[in-house]
Amino acid sequence: MATILNLETSTKNCSVSIAKDGVQLCLVEENEENYAHGEKLNQFVDWCVQGAEINWKDIDAVCVSKGPGSYTGLRIGVSSAKGFAYGSDIPLMAINSLQILAESQLNQEVDYIIPMIDARRMEVYTALFDRKGNQLTETEAKVIDDTSFEELKGKKIIFVGDGAEKCQEILSHLNATFVQAFPSAKDMIRVSEEKFTQKSFEDVAYFEPYYLKDFVAGKKKSE
């Protein structure tokens, strides 16, 4: 049993939750096009602590989304989480961003949950989960075309994430529901509590985000 600070920054959604013994005390989040995580994350954490009506010393651990997702968002989230863990001498935990999306759709009447985080054009970060949130395949960067997921034809599927909507037309031949959503810190609560109980902690000094792909900087636009 623990009071856990959860940070989710892998997409446009800057999201913070605090839960005690697996029950949410407070959630603060905002979805912005310009990725204002660097300006807002620490403020959101302060608001969440106040909203939960606790003190910093009451927090037993911090859990962060480790990726895949936005390079900048992940770097900011992980840096903050490591700072909180080191500064307060509390454990650090991490959850795959796709698992966080899958958690939002648990126990639906489907065969599979397929989270999709947008990776530009027709590429998404994705993996296959069962309806209970167990990951069945490796996380991958996948270019979606009309042959994608052919092996699942006839199965009932939920595609969820900010990459789901753009794939709806091309995957319309599947028996699928498409849910446009972003990972949220509220959906980290069950897993972070489980990780704390199992003492599944990260090494604060050496932990790095799971970028999946190397960062490629865009060319600077000419003025």
C-alpha positions in Angstrom: 0.0 0.0 0.0 1.4 3.3 -1.0 0.9 6.9 -2.1 2.2 7.2 -5.6 2.9 10.2 -7.9 2.2 9.2 -11.6 3.6 11.3 -14.5 2.4 10.8 -18.2 4.1 12.9 -20.8 4.5 10.7 -23.9 2.1 12.6 -26.1 0.5 16.1 -26.2 -1.3 15.3 -22.9 0.7 16.5 -19.9 -0.9 14.4 -17.1 -0.3 14.0 -13.4 -2.1 11.9 -10.9 -1.7 10.9 -7.2 -3.2 7.7 -5.9 -3.2 6.2 -2.4 -3.6 2.4 -2.1 -4.7 2.2 -5.7 -7.4 4.9 -5.4 -7.1 8.2 -7.2 -6.8 11.3 -5.0 -6.2 13.9 -7.7 -5.7 14.3 -11.4 -4.4 17.3 -13.3 -3.9 17.2 -17.1 -4.0 19.3 -20.2 -3.8 18.5 -23.8 -1.9 21.2 -25.9 -0.8 21.2 -29.5 2.5 22.9 -28.6 3.8 20.4 -26.1 4.1 22.8 -23.1 5.2 20.0 -20.8 8.4 21.8 -19.8 6.5 24.8 -18.6 3.6 23.0 -16.9 4.6 19.6 -15.6 6.1 20.8 -12.3 3.2 23.2 -11.8 0.7 20.3 -12.4 2.6 18.2 -9.8 2.3 21.0 -7.2 -1.4 21.4 -8.0 -1.9 17.7 -7.7 -0.2 17.5 -4.3 -2.4 20.3 -3.1 -5.6 18.8 -4.6 -4.8 15.4 -3.0 -4.4 17.3 0.4 -1.1 15.6 1.2 2.5 16.8 1.8 5.5 15.8 -0.3 6.8 13.6 2.5 3.6 11.5 2.1 4.6 10.4 -1.4 6.2 6.9 -1.3 7.2 6.5 -5.0 7.0 8.1 -8.4 6.0 6.3 -11.6 6.6 7.7 -15.1 5.6 6.7 -18.6 8.8 5.4 -20.2 7.7 5.5 -23.9 7.4 5.1 -26.7 6.1 8.5 -27.7 7.3 12.1 -28.1 11.1 12.4 -27.7 10.8 15.8 -25.9 7.8 14.8 -23.8 9.5 11.6 -22.6 12.7 13.4 -21.8 10.9 16.0 -19.7 8.8 13.5 -17.9 11.6 11.1 -17.1 14.0 13.9 -16.0 11.4 15.2 -13.6 10.6 11.8 -12.3 14.2 11.0 -11.7 14.6 14.4 -9.9 11.6 13.7 -7.6 12.9 10.2 -6.9 16.4 11.3 -6.2 15.5 14.4 -4.2 13.0 12.7 -2.0 14.9 9.3 -1.8 11.9 7.4 -3.0 11.6 4.5 -5.6 11.2 5.2 -9.3 8.9 3.0 -11.4 8.1 3.1 -15.2 5.3 1.9 -17.4 5.2 1.4 -21.2 3.0 4.2 -22.7 1.1 1.6 -24.8 0.2 -0.3 -21.6 -1.2 2.9 -20.2 -3.5 3.3 -23.2 -4.5 -0.4 -23.0 -5.4 0.1 -19.3 -8.1 2.7 -20.4 -10.0 -0.1 -22.2 -9.7 -3.0 -19.9 -12.4 -5.7 -19.7 -14.3 -4.5 -22.7 -16.1 -7.3 -24.7 -13.3 -7.6 -27.2 -10.6 -10.1 -28.1 -7.8 -7.6 -28.3 -6.8 -4.1 -27.4 -4.4 -2.4 -29.8 -2.9 0.9 -28.6 -1.6 3.3 -31.2 0.6 6.3 -30.5 1.0 8.6 -33.6 4.5 8.4 -35.1 3.8 10.7 -38.1 2.4 9.9 -41.5 0.9 6.3 -41.4 3.3 5.0 -38.8 2.3 4.3 -35.2 3.9 2.8 -32.1 1.9 -0.2 -31.2 1.6 -3.6 -29.6 -1.1 -6.2 -29.1 -2.8 -6.6 -25.7 -5.5 -9.0 -24.5 -8.7 -7.6 -22.8 -7.1 -7.9 -19.4 -4.1 -5.7 -20.3 -1.5 -8.4 -20.8 1.0 -7.5 -23.6 1.1 -10.2 -26.2 3.6 -8.8 -28.7 6.7 -6.7 -28.7 6.4 -2.9 -28.9 7.1 -1.8 -32.5 7.0 1.2 -34.9 4.6 -0.1 -37.6 3.6 1.5 -40.9 -0.1 0.9 -41.3 -1.6 -0.3 -44.7 -4.6 -2.3 -45.8 -2.8 -5.6 -45.0 -2.0 -4.7 -41.4 -3.5 -7.0 -38.7 -4.9 -9.3 -41.4 -4.2 -12.2 -39.0 -6.8 -10.7 -36.6 -9.6 -10.6 -39.2 -12.8 -11.9 -37.5 -11.6 -10.9 -34.1 -13.2 -8.1 -32.1 -10.7 -5.3 -31.6 -10.4 -1.9 -30.0 -7.8 0.4 -31.5 -7.1 3.2 -29.0 -4.7 6.2 -29.0 -3.9 9.4 -30.9 -2.9 7.2 -33.8 -6.2 5.3 -34.0 -8.3 7.8 -35.9 -6.0 8.2 -38.8 -6.0 4.4 -39.3 -9.7 4.0 -39.2 -10.4 4.2 -43.0 -7.6 2.0 -44.0 -8.5 -0.7 -41.4 -12.2 -0.5 -41.9 -12.4 -4.1 -43.1 -11.7 -5.2 -39.5 -14.3 -5.8 -36.8 -12.9 -2.9 -34.8 -13.8 0.1 -32.7 -11.5 3.2 -33.0 -11.1 5.3 -29.9 -9.1 8.6 -30.3 -7.4 9.1 -26.9 -4.2 10.1 -25.2 -2.4 8.2 -22.4 -3.4 9.6 -19.0 -1.9 9.4 -15.6 -5.2 8.1 -14.2 -4.7 4.9 -16.2 -1.3 4.3 -14.5 -2.7 3.8 -11.1 -3.4 0.1 -11.1 -0.1 -0.9 -12.6 2.0 1.5 -10.5 0.4 0.1 -7.3 1.2 -3.4 -8.5 4.8 -2.5 -9.4 5.2 -0.9 -5.9 3.9 -4.1 -4.2 6.3 -6.2 -6.3 9.2 -3.8 -5.7 9.7 -3.5 -9.5 11.9 -0.4 -9.3 14.2 1.3 -11.8 17.7 2.4 -11.2 17.4 6.2 -10.8 20.9 6.9 -12.0 20.8 4.9 -15.2 17.1 4.8 -16.2 16.4 6.3 -19.7 13.2 6.7 -21.7 12.3 4.1 -24.2 12.4 6.1 -27.4 12.1 3.1 -29.7 13.4 5.2 -32.6 16.3 7.6 -32.7 15.5 11.3 -32.5 15.7 13.0 -35.9 15.8 16.8 -35.7 13.9 18.6 -38.5 15.6 21.2 -40.7 15.3 24.8 -39.6 12.9 26.7 -41.7 14.5 29.5 -43.7 13.4 33.0 -42.6 
